[in-house]
Amino acid sequence: GVAKAWSWAHFGQGSGPILLDAVKCTGNELFLEQCPHGDWEQHNCDHMEDAGVSCSPYTDGVVRLVGGDSPWEGRVEVFHNGDWGTVCDDHWTQHHAEVVCRQLGYRYGNSLER
């Protein structure tokens, strides 16, 4: 997905303790606490500087199934350049269905050819 950083309490000021300050992530860490940072609860800021994040699960190439009777079947749509679009069924085979199902986290798929 795509991550966007927000500053200056974009989503509103929090309350309670400020636990982290001077956080310096490289982007390769798995958890925020793995990023270098100052001592816990040691800071020189207030809640008007609360950090925020927007996480978008959609990047080019993400697929979804739409219009089926269940979440595991439907019309194939692909996300590209900020929009969802369909895929033409020219030469569409079982192999294509297997790729889409694998991308969606399913073990295998079925494609009904016309």
C-alpha positions in Angstrom: 0.0 0.0 0.0 0.8 3.7 0.1 1.6 5.5 3.4 1.3 9.2 3.9 2.7 11.1 6.9 0.6 13.9 8.5 1.9 16.4 11.1 0.5 19.2 13.3 -2.3 17.0 14.7 -4.0 16.7 11.3 -6.5 14.2 12.8 -6.9 16.1 16.0 -4.9 16.5 19.2 -4.6 13.5 21.5 -4.7 13.6 25.3 -2.7 11.8 27.9 1.0 11.1 27.8 3.2 11.7 24.8 5.3 8.6 24.7 7.7 9.1 21.7 9.6 12.0 20.3 12.4 12.4 17.8 11.4 9.2 16.0 13.7 8.5 13.0 12.5 5.5 10.9 14.3 4.4 7.8 11.2 2.7 6.5 12.5 -0.8 6.8 11.5 -1.4 10.4 8.6 -3.8 11.2 7.4 -1.9 14.2 7.5 1.8 15.3 9.3 1.0 18.5 12.2 -0.4 16.3 12.9 3.0 14.9 15.5 5.1 16.7 13.8 7.5 19.1 14.4 9.4 22.3 13.7 7.9 25.7 10.1 6.8 26.3 8.0 9.7 27.7 10.8 12.2 27.2 9.8 14.9 24.8 9.8 18.6 24.1 6.5 18.9 22.3 2.8 19.1 23.0 -0.3 17.5 21.4 -0.5 20.1 18.7 2.4 18.1 17.2 0.7 14.7 17.3 1.7 12.6 14.3 -0.8 11.0 11.9 -0.7 8.4 9.1 -3.0 7.5 6.2 -2.5 3.9 5.0 -3.9 3.1 1.5 -4.1 -0.6 0.7 -4.3 0.2 -3.0 -1.3 0.3 -5.3 -1.0 -0.4 -9.0 -1.7 -4.1 -9.7 -4.0 -4.8 -6.7 -6.9 -7.0 -7.8 -10.4 -7.5 -6.5 -13.4 -9.6 -7.3 -16.7 -7.7 -7.8 -20.3 -8.8 -8.4 -20.1 -12.4 -7.4 -22.3 -14.3 -4.9 -19.4 -14.7 -2.5 -16.1 -12.8 -1.7 -14.1 -15.5 -3.6 -15.8 -15.1 -7.0 -16.7 -12.3 -9.3 -15.5 -10.0 -12.1 -11.8 -9.2 -12.0 -10.9 -5.6 -11.5 -7.4 -4.2 -11.3 -6.2 -0.9 -9.6 -4.1 1.3 -11.8 -3.2 5.0 -11.7 -5.8 5.7 -9.0 -8.7 3.9 -10.7 -10.3 0.5 -10.8 -10.8 -1.1 -14.2 -11.8 -4.5 -15.6 -9.8 -7.1 -17.5 -10.8 -8.4 -21.0 -11.3 -12.1 -21.2 -9.3 -12.6 -24.4 -7.5 -15.9 -24.1 -8.7 -16.1 -20.4 -7.8 -19.6 -19.0 -7.5 -21.6 -15.8 -3.9 -20.3 -15.5 -5.1 -16.7 -15.2 -7.7 -17.7 -12.6 -5.0 -19.4 -10.6 -2.8 -16.3 -10.7 -5.7 -14.0 -9.5 -6.8 -16.4 -6.8 -3.2 -16.8 -5.6 -2.8 -13.0 -5.5 -5.9 -12.7 -3.4 -4.6 -15.3 -1.0 -6.7 -18.3 -2.2 -5.1 -21.6 -2.9 -6.5 -22.2 -6.4 -9.3 -20.9 -8.7 -11.7 -21.9 -11.4 -12.2 -20.1 -14.7 -15.3 -20.9 -16.7 -14.4 -20.5 -20.4 -17.1 -19.5 -22.8 
